[in-house]
């Protein structure tokens, strides 16, 4: 484990000390947990983005009737299909 020096405003440090005490932990542990959570979220976002980018299915608009809607009586909805299902 490595040490980290940070600079924060006095009121932020006071809040962090109170919050850490309320949680039964230290400011150091709270900052470390925060950074680890940010890393997990960023990694999860990156994995989801890459999965989306490599997904070979396509999106297309499908017209469907809607009662009481626009004068034409139809709205578009988006349907996701695999490449084989696109030609209709």
C-alpha positions in Angstrom: 0.0 0.0 0.0 1.3 3.5 -0.9 0.9 6.8 0.9 -0.8 9.8 -0.7 -0.6 13.5 0.2 -3.5 15.6 -0.8 -4.4 19.3 -0.3 -8.0 20.2 0.7 -9.7 23.3 2.2 -10.0 23.4 6.0 -13.8 23.0 5.9 -13.5 20.0 3.6 -11.1 18.3 6.0 -13.3 19.0 9.0 -16.3 17.5 7.1 -14.2 14.5 6.2 -13.1 13.9 9.8 -16.6 14.1 11.0 -17.9 11.8 8.2 -15.1 9.3 8.8 -15.9 9.2 12.5 -19.6 8.8 11.8 -18.7 5.8 9.5 -16.3 4.3 12.0 -13.3 4.7 9.7 -10.4 7.0 9.0 -10.2 9.9 6.5 -7.4 7.9 4.8 -9.5 4.8 4.5 -12.5 6.8 3.3 -10.5 8.5 0.6 -9.0 5.1 -0.4 -12.4 3.5 -0.6 -13.7 6.5 -2.7 -10.9 6.1 -5.2 -11.4 2.3 -5.4 -15.1 2.8 -6.1 -14.3 5.3 -8.8 -11.9 2.8 -10.4 -14.6 0.1 -10.3 -17.2 2.4 -11.9 -14.8 3.5 -14.6 -13.7 0.0 -15.4 -17.4 -1.1 -15.5 -18.2 1.8 -17.8 -15.3 1.0 -20.1 -16.3 -2.7 -20.3 -19.9 -1.8 -21.1 -18.8 0.7 -23.7 -16.5 -1.8 -25.4 -19.2 -4.4 -25.4 -21.6 -1.9 -27.0 -19.0 -0.9 -29.6 -18.4 -4.6 -30.6 -22.1 -5.5 -30.6 -23.0 -6.4 -34.2 -26.7 -6.1 -33.8 -28.3 -3.1 -35.4 -31.1 -0.7 -34.4 -34.0 0.3 -36.7 -37.3 2.2 -36.3 -40.5 0.2 -36.3 -43.9 2.0 -36.8 -46.6 0.9 -34.3 -50.2 2.1 -33.8 -50.9 4.3 -30.8 -54.5 5.2 -29.8 -55.1 8.9 -29.1 -51.7 10.0 -30.4 -50.7 12.2 -33.3 -53.1 12.7 -36.2 -51.4 10.0 -38.2 -52.2 7.7 -35.2 -48.7 6.1 -35.4 -45.5 6.5 -33.4 -42.0 5.1 -34.0 -40.4 2.8 -31.6 -36.8 1.5 -31.8 -36.2 -2.2 -32.0 -32.9 -3.9 -31.7 -32.3 -6.9 -33.9 -29.5 -9.2 -35.0 -28.2 -8.7 -38.5 -30.4 -11.6 -39.9 -33.6 -10.0 -38.6 -33.1 -6.5 -40.2 -34.5 -7.2 -43.7 -38.3 -7.2 -43.3 
